[in-house]
Amino acid sequence: MDENKEQLLRLLGSYSRLEILTILLKYQEQDLTLYKITKYSKLSKDIIRRNIMNLVEAGLVNVRHYGAIRIFSLNKNNAVVNEFVEFLKKAKLV
């Protein structure tokens, strides 16, 4: 299996990372900080911090910096993200 595909499957094989992606989609009209993602997901801040950076490094999530504040959003230019969004919509999970 291609190394990139294997890494992507590992990323998407985590409940925490899938939950983060779902929250970013569901509340995409808001500026989502770690605090807000924690509030909406019920995951711990440490789990979110660890997993969201993996998603950023993989290109699935964008991050904007405003001083010490980081705002996270889905990377809608990523084909995997677009397929994930379509899957969630078809499954009526968002």
Backbone torsions as a table, in degrees:
resi	resn	phi	psi	omega
1	MET	NA	141.3	177.6
2	ASP	-57.4	137.3	-176.9
3	GLU	-59.7	-38.9	179.2
4	ASN	-65.6	-40.8	178.4
5	LYS	-64.9	-41.1	179.6
6	GLU	-63.1	-42.9	178.3
7	GLN	-63.7	-42.1	179.6
8	LEU	-64.0	-42.4	178.3
9	LEU	-63.7	-37.4	176.4
10	ARG	-64.2	-42.1	179.0
11	LEU	-60.9	-46.0	-176.5
12	LEU	-81.2	-3.9	178.8
13	GLY	-87.6	8.6	-178.2
14	SER	-108.2	127.4	177.3
15	TYR	-57.6	-42.8	-177.3
16	SER	-61.5	-44.8	-179.1
17	ARG	-69.1	-37.8	175.6
18	LEU	-64.5	-38.6	177.6
19	GLU	-64.2	-42.3	178.0
20	ILE	-61.7	-46.8	178.8
21	LEU	-60.3	-40.4	179.3
22	THR	-64.8	-42.5	178.0
23	ILE	-63.2	-43.4	179.2
24	LEU	-61.8	-33.5	176.9
25	LEU	-74.6	-48.3	-175.3
26	LYS	-61.9	-36.5	-177.4
27	TYR	-114.5	35.9	-174.7
28	GLN	-64.5	-20.1	179.5
29	GLU	-77.3	-9.7	-179.5
30	GLN	-102.5	156.8	169.9
31	ASP	-81.2	111.4	-173.5
32	LEU	-99.5	114.9	174.3
33	THR	-95.4	173.9	175.1
34	LEU	-56.5	-41.1	-179.6
35	TYR	-59.2	-48.0	-178.3
36	LYS	-67.1	-39.2	177.9
37	ILE	-63.2	-40.2	176.6
38	THR	-61.2	-44.6	-179.5
39	LYS	-61.3	-44.6	-176.3
40	TYR	-78.1	-28.0	-172.8
41	SER	-98.1	-23.1	-175.2
42	LYS	70.5	9.2	172.5
43	LEU	-83.3	156.2	179.4
44	SER	-72.2	155.3	-179.5
45	LYS	-61.2	-38.5	179.3
46	ASP	-64.3	-42.0	178.6
47	ILE	-64.0	-43.6	179.5
48	ILE	-64.5	-46.2	-178.8
49	ARG	-57.8	-45.9	-178.0
50	ARG	-65.5	-44.7	-173.7
51	ASN	-80.3	-33.4	-176.9
52	ILE	-69.0	-31.5	178.4
53	MET	-68.6	-32.1	173.7
54	ASN	-63.5	-39.4	179.0
55	LEU	-68.4	-36.8	176.8
56	VAL	-65.3	-47.2	-179.2
57	GLU	-61.4	-32.0	179.5
58	ALA	-80.9	-7.4	179.2
59	GLY	84.5	9.9	-179.9
60	LEU	-85.8	-23.9	-177.1
61	VAL	-129.0	139.3	174.9
62	ASN	-97.0	151.8	175.1
63	VAL	-133.7	134.3	174.8
64	ARG	-115.9	138.1	-178.7
65	HIS	-106.2	132.3	172.8
66	TYR	-128.2	85.5	-173.1
67	GLY	65.8	-124.8	-179.8
68	ALA	-84.3	-8.4	-177.4
69	ILE	-89.5	134.7	176.1
70	ARG	-117.7	130.6	178.7
71	ILE	-109.6	128.5	-176.7
72	PHE	-110.4	145.2	177.2
73	SER	-152.4	160.1	176.2
74	LEU	-68.4	143.9	174.2
75	ASN	-86.6	95.7	-175.9
76	LYS	-75.3	-1.5	174.6
77	ASN	-91.3	1.5	-178.9
78	ASN	-98.4	126.5	-177.1
79	ALA	-61.8	-37.4	-180.0
80	VAL	-64.6	-41.7	178.3
81	VAL	-62.1	-44.4	-179.7
82	ASN	-62.7	-39.8	176.7
83	GLU	-66.1	-39.9	178.4
84	PHE	-63.0	-43.0	178.4
85	VAL	-61.3	-46.0	179.0
86	GLU	-61.7	-41.4	178.1
87	PHE	-60.5	-46.6	-179.5
88	LEU	-62.9	-39.1	179.0
89	LYS	-67.8	-43.6	178.8
90	LYS	-64.2	-36.1	179.8
91	ALA	-82.0	-2.6	-179.8
92	LYS	56.2	41.8	177.9
93	LEU	-94.5	-8.3	174.6
94	VAL	-135.6	NA	NA
